[in-house]
Amino acid sequence: MFVPLSSLLPAYKLAAREEGELRVHFLDVGQGDCTIVEFPSGEAVVIDAGDGSFTNRNHTVRYLKALAPKKLTMILTHADADHYGGFEALIEAFGADTVYLPAYGEETPEYAALLKAVEKSGAKTDTMTRYDVVADGSGAYLACVSPRRSDEEEGNEASSVLYLRFEGVGVLLAGDISAAVERRLVKENALMEGLFDSGGHRVRLEETDILKLSHHGSASSNTAEWLALLSPEKAVVSCGKGNNYGHPAPEAISRAEAAGAEVFRTDELGDIVLSVKGGEYRLSYQT
């Protein structure tokens, strides 16, 4: 019987989630993205999985093993290697109940290996588009705001934008969307209150308390009008120390701070954990 080597890695020693607590783990995976939403029920959603490099792959496996989720959903926001590279190892080590894949993939051996791993796992597959919701019995839910359709855009333009809400606290995960998508969402939001609502799941962009900055804090995203609409109290940036892209861009950080946000960066702080309980939230980290 084949046993993936990653499954033999020891789990980290992490603080246990409290009863009724929701946690969002923004993992330090260098110049990539990996966010784990840990619902109060003990179920979890992995949103992107880093670049799959040896260090980052082991980090995500050991971290998820420590959380020991009861049920696992995986979402690939878009097909960039720094977002999907680590999924193959996670799927082989943990399996998944549902895997949301982007409408447009990559013609690379690495992406083909991911698709093969998903198929072998027997997980249900789908594409995440507007009004899709991953809901938890606790009342927490994750709702897709963009893209509107699976065939609408390609690349970063099609990146999933996900709104998480629990006990009145709103978190927006903006993926790698561009300024053009940000401006479109601002215009759509002005058309009608509740435009992004899905059934009984309320989505209000202007009620965003914590924002994960678009595209690792790129200057070509994170526009002033987008940040003014969201008006987050906290902003998280997932980026690698000394990366070649200059992320996060000083102007993007300045715009976020001008909108009233306190900025937290994985390249400076390592893994960042958001805790929500009793309608209150806090951010913690260990450097």
C-alpha positions as a Markdown table, in Angstrom:
| # | Residue | x | y | z |
|---|---|---|---|---|
| 1 | Met | 0.0 | 0.0 | 0.0 |
| 2 | Phe | 1.4 | 3.4 | -1.0 |
| 3 | Val | 1.8 | 5.9 | 1.8 |
| 4 | Pro | 2.7 | 9.5 | 0.7 |
| 5 | Leu | 5.8 | 10.7 | 2.5 |
| 6 | Ser | 4.1 | 13.9 | 3.5 |
| 7 | Ser | 1.6 | 12.0 | 5.6 |
| 8 | Leu | 4.4 | 10.8 | 7.8 |
| 9 | Leu | 5.4 | 14.3 | 8.8 |
| 10 | Pro | 4.7 | 15.1 | 12.5 |
| 11 | Ala | 1.9 | 17.6 | 13.3 |
| 12 | Tyr | 2.8 | 21.0 | 14.7 |
| 13 | Lys | 1.8 | 21.7 | 18.3 |
| 14 | Leu | -0.8 | 24.4 | 17.9 |
| 15 | Ala | -3.2 | 25.9 | 20.3 |
| 16 | Ala | -6.6 | 24.1 | 20.2 |
| 17 | Arg | -9.5 | 25.9 | 18.8 |
| 18 | Glu | -11.9 | 27.0 | 21.6 |
| 19 | Glu | -15.6 | 25.9 | 21.6 |
| 20 | Gly | -17.6 | 28.2 | 19.3 |
| 21 | Glu | -14.5 | 29.8 | 17.9 |
| 22 | Leu | -13.8 | 30.4 | 14.2 |
| 23 | Arg | -10.2 | 30.7 | 13.1 |
| 24 | Val | -8.6 | 31.8 | 9.8 |
| 25 | His | -5.0 | 30.8 | 9.4 |
| 26 | Phe | -3.0 | 32.9 | 6.9 |
| 27 | Leu | 0.0 | 30.7 | 6.4 |
| 28 | Asp | 3.5 | 31.9 | 5.6 |
| 29 | Val | 4.2 | 30.1 | 2.4 |
| 30 | Gly | 6.7 | 32.6 | 0.9 |
| 31 | Gln | 5.6 | 34.3 | -2.3 |
| 32 | Gly | 2.4 | 32.4 | -2.5 |
| 33 | Asp | -1.0 | 32.0 | -0.9 |
| 34 | Cys | -2.5 | 29.5 | 1.6 |
| 35 | Thr | -5.4 | 30.4 | 3.8 |
| 36 | Ile | -7.2 | 27.8 | 6.0 |
| 37 | Val | -10.7 | 28.6 | 7.4 |
| 38 | Glu | -11.4 | 26.6 | 10.5 |
| 39 | Phe | -15.1 | 26.6 | 11.2 |
| 40 | Pro | -16.5 | 26.2 | 14.8 |
| 41 | Ser | -17.8 | 22.8 | 13.8 |
| 42 | Gly | -14.3 | 21.5 | 13.2 |
| 43 | Glu | -14.7 | 21.4 | 9.5 |
| 44 | Ala | -12.1 | 23.3 | 7.4 |
| 45 | Val | -11.7 | 25.0 | 4.0 |
| 46 | Val | -8.2 | 25.2 | 2.5 |
| 47 | Ile | -8.0 | 28.2 | 0.1 |
| 48 | Asp | -5.0 | 27.9 | -2.1 |
| 49 | Ala | -1.9 | 25.8 | -1.0 |
| 50 | Gly | 1.3 | 27.7 | -1.8 |
| 51 | Asp | 3.8 | 26.8 | -4.5 |
| 52 | Gly | 4.6 | 23.2 | -3.5 |
| 53 | Ser | 8.2 | 23.8 | -2.8 |
| 54 | Phe | 9.7 | 21.4 | -0.2 |
| 55 | Thr | 9.6 | 23.8 | 2.7 |
| 56 | Asn | 6.2 | 25.2 | 2.0 |
| 57 | Arg | 4.7 | 21.8 | 1.2 |
| 58 | Asn | 5.9 | 20.4 | 4.5 |
| 59 | His | 4.7 | 23.4 | 6.4 |
| 60 | Thr | 1.1 | 23.2 | 5.1 |
| 61 | Val | 0.9 | 19.5 | 5.7 |
| 62 | Arg | 2.1 | 19.7 | 9.2 |
| 63 | Tyr | -0.1 | 22.7 | 10.0 |
| 64 | Leu | -3.3 | 21.0 | 8.6 |
| 65 | Lys | -2.4 | 17.8 | 10.4 |
| 66 | Ala | -2.3 | 19.8 | 13.7 |
| 67 | Leu | -5.8 | 21.2 | 13.0 |
| 68 | Ala | -7.2 | 17.7 | 12.2 |
| 69 | Pro | -10.4 | 18.9 | 10.5 |
| 70 | Lys | -13.5 | 16.7 | 10.6 |
| 71 | Lys | -14.3 | 17.5 | 7.0 |
| 72 | Leu | -12.2 | 19.2 | 4.3 |
| 73 | Thr | -13.1 | 21.4 | 1.4 |
| 74 | Met | -10.4 | 22.8 | -0.9 |
| 75 | Ile | -10.7 | 25.9 | -3.1 |
| 76 | Leu | -8.2 | 26.8 | -5.8 |
| 77 | Thr | -8.8 | 30.5 | -6.5 |
| 78 | His | -7.1 | 30.5 | -9.9 |
| 79 | Ala | -4.4 | 28.5 | -11.7 |
| 80 | Asp | -1.2 | 30.2 | -10.7 |
| 81 | Ala | 1.5 | 27.8 | -9.5 |
| 82 | Asp | 2.1 | 29.9 | -6.3 |
| 83 | His | -1.5 | 29.1 | -5.4 |
| 84 | Tyr | -2.0 | 25.5 | -6.5 |
| 85 | Gly | 1.5 | 23.9 | -6.2 |
| 86 | Gly | 0.9 | 22.5 | -2.7 |
| 87 | Phe | -2.5 | 21.0 | -3.3 |
| 88 | Glu | -1.2 | 17.7 | -4.6 |
| 89 | Ala | 0.6 | 16.9 | -1.4 |
| 90 | Leu | -2.5 | 18.0 | 0.7 |
| 91 | Ile | -4.9 | 15.9 | -1.3 |
| 92 | Glu | -2.6 | 12.8 | -1.1 |
| 93 | Ala | -2.1 | 13.2 | 2.7 |
| 94 | Phe | -5.7 | 14.2 | 3.7 |
| 95 | Gly | -8.1 | 13.6 | 0.8 |
| 96 | Ala | -11.0 | 16.1 | 0.4 |
| 97 | Asp | -14.8 | 16.0 | 0.3 |
| 98 | Thr | -15.0 | 18.7 | -2.3 |
| 99 | Val | -12.4 | 20.4 | -4.5 |
| 100 | Tyr | -13.3 | 23.6 | -6.3 |
| 101 | Leu | -11.1 | 24.0 | -9.4 |
| 102 | Pro | -10.8 | 27.1 | -11.6 |
| 103 | Ala | -12.5 | 27.2 | -15.0 |
| 104 | Tyr | -9.1 | 27.7 | -16.6 |
| 105 | Gly | -6.2 | 25.5 | -15.8 |
| 106 | Glu | -2.6 | 25.4 | -16.8 |
| 107 | Glu | -1.0 | 23.2 | -19.5 |
| 108 | Thr | 1.9 | 22.1 | -17.2 |
| 109 | Pro | 2.9 | 18.7 | -15.8 |
| 110 | Glu | 2.4 | 20.1 | -12.3 |
| 111 | Tyr | -1.2 | 21.1 | -12.9 |
| 112 | Ala | -1.9 | 17.8 | -14.6 |
| 113 | Ala | -0.5 | 16.0 | -11.5 |
| 114 | Leu | -2.9 | 18.0 | -9.4 |
| 115 | Leu | -5.9 | 17.0 | -11.5 |
| 116 | Lys | -4.8 | 13.4 | -11.4 |
| 117 | Ala | -4.5 | 13.6 | -7.6 |
| 118 | Val | -8.0 | 15.1 | -7.3 |
| 119 | Glu | -9.4 | 12.4 | -9.5 |
| 120 | Lys | -7.7 | 9.6 | -7.6 |
| 121 | Ser | -8.9 | 11.0 | -4.3 |
| 122 | Gly | -12.6 | 10.6 | -5.3 |
| 123 | Ala | -13.4 | 14.1 | -4.2 |
| 124 | Lys | -16.4 | 15.9 | -5.7 |
| 125 | Thr | -15.3 | 18.7 | -8.0 |
| 126 | Asp | -16.9 | 22.0 | -8.9 |
| 127 | Thr | -16.1 | 25.5 | -10.0 |
| 128 | Met | -16.6 | 28.4 | -7.6 |
| 129 | Thr | -18.6 | 31.3 | -9.0 |
| 130 | Arg | -20.8 | 34.1 | -7.6 |
| 131 | Tyr | -23.5 | 32.9 | -5.2 |
| 132 | Asp | -21.8 | 29.6 | -4.4 |
| 133 | Val | -21.6 | 29.2 | -0.6 |
| 134 | Val | -19.7 | 26.9 | 1.8 |
| 135 | Ala | -21.8 | 27.0 | 5.0 |
| 136 | Asp | -21.2 | 25.7 | 8.4 |
| 137 | Gly | -23.7 | 24.5 | 11.0 |
| 138 | Ser | -22.4 | 27.2 | 13.4 |
| 139 | Gly | -23.8 | 29.9 | 11.1 |
| 140 | Ala | -20.5 | 30.8 | 9.6 |
| 141 | Tyr | -20.3 | 30.8 | 5.8 |
| 142 | Leu | -18.0 | 31.5 | 2.9 |
| 143 | Ala | -19.7 | 33.1 | -0.1 |
| 144 | Cys | -18.2 | 33.7 | -3.6 |
| 145 | Val | -18.5 | 37.3 | -4.9 |
| 146 | Ser | -16.5 | 36.9 | -8.1 |
| 147 | Pro | -16.2 | 35.7 | -10.9 |
| 148 | Arg | -19.8 | 36.0 | -12.0 |
| 149 | Arg | -19.5 | 33.0 | -14.4 |
| 150 | Ser | -17.0 | 30.3 | -14.9 |
| 151 | Asp | -16.3 | 31.4 | -18.5 |
| 152 | Glu | -16.2 | 35.1 | -17.8 |
| 153 | Glu | -12.5 | 35.8 | -17.4 |
| 154 | Glu | -9.1 | 34.1 | -17.4 |
| 155 | Gly | -6.0 | 34.2 | -15.2 |
| 156 | Asn | -6.0 | 36.7 | -12.3 |
| 157 | Glu | -9.2 | 38.3 | -13.6 |
| 158 | Ala | -11.1 | 35.1 | -12.8 |
| 159 | Ser | -9.6 | 34.7 | -9.3 |
| 160 | Ser | -12.2 | 33.8 | -6.7 |
| 161 | Val | -13.1 | 36.6 | -4.3 |
| 162 | Leu | -14.5 | 35.1 | -1.1 |
| 163 | Tyr | -16.5 | 36.7 | 1.7 |
| 164 | Leu | -16.4 | 35.0 | 5.1 |
| 165 | Arg | -18.9 | 36.0 | 7.8 |
| 166 | Phe | -19.4 | 34.8 | 11.4 |
| 167 | Glu | -21.1 | 36.5 | 14.3 |
| 168 | Gly | -21.1 | 39.9 | 12.5 |
| 169 | Val | -17.4 | 39.9 | 11.6 |
| 170 | Gly | -16.7 | 40.1 | 7.9 |
| 171 | Val | -13.5 | 38.8 | 6.2 |
| 172 | Leu | -12.7 | 39.3 | 2.5 |
| 173 | Leu | -10.2 | 37.2 | 0.7 |
| 174 | Ala | -9.5 | 39.0 | -2.6 |
| 175 | Gly | -7.3 | 36.5 | -4.4 |
| 176 | Asp | -5.2 | 37.9 | -7.2 |
| 177 | Ile | -7.8 | 40.2 | -8.7 |
| 178 | Ser | -6.7 | 43.2 | -10.7 |
| 179 | Ala | -7.8 | 46.9 | -10.4 |
| 180 | Ala | -10.3 | 46.3 | -13.2 |
| 181 | Val | -12.1 | 43.6 | -11.2 |
| 182 | Glu | -12.0 | 45.7 | -8.1 |
| 183 | Arg | -13.6 | 48.7 | -9.9 |
| 184 | Arg | -16.3 | 46.4 | -11.4 |
| 185 | Leu | -17.2 | 45.1 | -8.0 |
| 186 | Val | -17.4 | 48.7 | -6.6 |
| 187 | Lys | -19.8 | 49.7 | -9.4 |
| 188 | Glu | -21.9 | 46.5 | -8.9 |
| 189 | Asn | -22.1 | 47.1 | -5.2 |
| 190 | Ala | -23.5 | 50.5 | -5.8 |
| 191 | Leu | -26.3 | 49.2 | -8.0 |
| 192 | Met | -28.4 | 47.5 | -5.2 |
| 193 | Glu | -28.0 | 46.6 | -1.6 |
| 194 | Gly | -27.7 | 42.8 | -1.2 |
| 195 | Leu | -26.7 | 42.2 | -4.8 |
| 196 | Phe | -24.1 | 39.6 | -3.7 |
| 197 | Asp | -26.4 | 37.9 | -1.1 |
| 198 | Ser | -27.0 | 34.2 | -1.7 |
| 199 | Gly | -30.2 | 33.0 | -0.2 |
| 200 | Gly | -30.1 | 33.8 | 3.5 |
| 201 | His | -26.4 | 34.4 | 3.4 |
| 202 | Arg | -25.7 | 38.1 | 3.7 |
| 203 | Val | -22.8 | 39.7 | 1.8 |
| 204 | Arg | -21.9 | 43.3 | 2.5 |
| 205 | Leu | -18.5 | 44.4 | 1.1 |
| 206 | Glu | -18.7 | 47.6 | 3.2 |
| 207 | Glu | -18.9 | 45.4 | 6.3 |
| 208 | Thr | -15.4 | 44.0 | 5.8 |
| 209 | Asp | -13.4 | 44.1 | 9.0 |
| 210 | Ile | -10.4 | 42.1 | 7.8 |
| 211 | Leu | -9.1 | 42.2 | 4.2 |
| 212 | Lys | -6.6 | 40.0 | 2.6 |
| 213 | Leu | -5.0 | 42.4 | 0.1 |
| 214 | Ser | -5.4 | 41.6 | -3.6 |
| 215 | His | -2.4 | 40.0 | -5.4 |
| 216 | His | 0.0 | 39.9 | -2.5 |
| 217 | Gly | -0.2 | 43.7 | -2.1 |
| 218 | Ser | 0.5 | 44.6 | -5.7 |
| 219 | Ala | 0.4 | 48.2 | -6.7 |
| 220 | Ser | -1.7 | 47.3 | -9.8 |
| 221 | Ser | -4.5 | 46.1 | -7.4 |
| 222 | Asn | -5.7 | 47.5 | -4.1 |
| 223 | Thr | -7.2 | 50.7 | -5.6 |
| 224 | Ala | -8.2 | 53.6 | -3.4 |
| 225 | Glu | -11.9 | 53.3 | -4.4 |
| 226 | Trp | -11.9 | 49.5 | -3.6 |
| 227 | Leu | -10.3 | 50.1 | -0.2 |
| 228 | Ala | -12.6 | 53.0 | 0.5 |
| 229 | Leu | -15.6 | 50.8 | 0.0 |
| 230 | Leu | -14.3 | 48.0 | 2.1 |
| 231 | Ser | -12.8 | 50.3 | 4.8 |
| 232 | Pro | -11.2 | 47.4 | 6.7 |
| 233 | Glu | -9.8 | 47.7 | 10.2 |
| 234 | Lys | -7.1 | 45.1 | 9.5 |
| 235 | Ala | -5.3 | 44.1 | 6.3 |
| 236 | Val | -3.3 | 40.9 | 5.8 |
| 237 | Val | -0.6 | 40.5 | 3.1 |
| 238 | Ser | 0.6 | 37.1 | 2.0 |
| 239 | Cys | 4.1 | 37.6 | 0.4 |
| 240 | Gly | 7.6 | 36.2 | 0.5 |
| 241 | Lys | 10.5 | 38.0 | 2.1 |
| 242 | Gly | 12.7 | 39.8 | -0.4 |
| 243 | Asn | 10.5 | 38.6 | -3.4 |
| 244 | Asn | 11.4 | 39.6 | -6.9 |
| 245 | Tyr | 8.0 | 41.4 | -7.4 |
| 246 | Gly | 8.5 | 44.0 | -4.8 |
| 247 | His | 5.3 | 42.8 | -3.0 |
| 248 | Pro | 3.8 | 44.4 | -1.1 |
| 249 | Ala | 4.2 | 47.6 | -3.0 |
| 250 | Pro | 4.7 | 50.7 | -0.7 |
| 251 | Glu | 1.8 | 52.5 | -2.5 |
| 252 | Ala | -0.6 | 49.6 | -1.9 |
| 253 | Ile | 0.3 | 49.6 | 1.8 |
| 254 | Ser | -0.1 | 53.4 | 1.9 |
| 255 | Arg | -3.6 | 53.2 | 0.3 |
| 256 | Ala | -4.6 | 50.4 | 2.8 |
| 257 | Glu | -3.4 | 52.5 | 5.7 |
| 258 | Ala | -5.2 | 55.6 | 4.3 |
| 259 | Ala | -8.4 | 53.6 | 4.3 |
| 260 | Gly | -7.9 | 53.0 | 8.0 |
| 261 | Ala | -6.3 | 49.5 | 8.0 |
| 262 | Glu | -3.6 | 48.2 | 10.2 |
| 263 | Val | -1.4 | 46.0 | 8.0 |
| 264 | Phe | -0.1 | 42.5 | 8.9 |
| 265 | Arg | 2.5 | 40.8 | 6.6 |
| 266 | Thr | 3.5 | 37.1 | 6.5 |
| 267 | Asp | 7.0 | 38.0 | 5.3 |
| 268 | Glu | 7.5 | 39.9 | 8.6 |
| 269 | Leu | 5.3 | 38.0 | 11.0 |
| 270 | Gly | 5.1 | 34.4 | 9.7 |
| 271 | Asp | 1.8 | 32.6 | 10.1 |
| 272 | Ile | -1.0 | 35.0 | 11.1 |
| 273 | Val | -4.2 | 33.7 | 12.9 |
| 274 | Leu | -7.5 | 35.5 | 13.0 |
| 275 | Ser | -9.8 | 34.3 | 15.8 |
| 276 | Val | -13.5 | 35.2 | 15.9 |
| 277 | Lys | -15.7 | 34.4 | 19.0 |
| 278 | Gly | -18.6 | 36.1 | 20.6 |
| 279 | Gly | -18.7 | 38.8 | 17.9 |
| 280 | Glu | -15.2 | 39.9 | 18.7 |
| 281 | Tyr | -12.0 | 39.2 | 16.8 |
| 282 | Arg | -8.3 | 39.3 | 17.3 |
| 283 | Leu | -5.2 | 38.7 | 15.2 |
| 284 | Ser | -2.1 | 36.9 | 16.6 |
| 285 | Tyr | 1.2 | 35.7 | 15.2 |
| 286 | Gln | 4.5 | 34.3 | 16.2 |
| 287 | Thr | 7.6 | 35.8 | 14.6 |
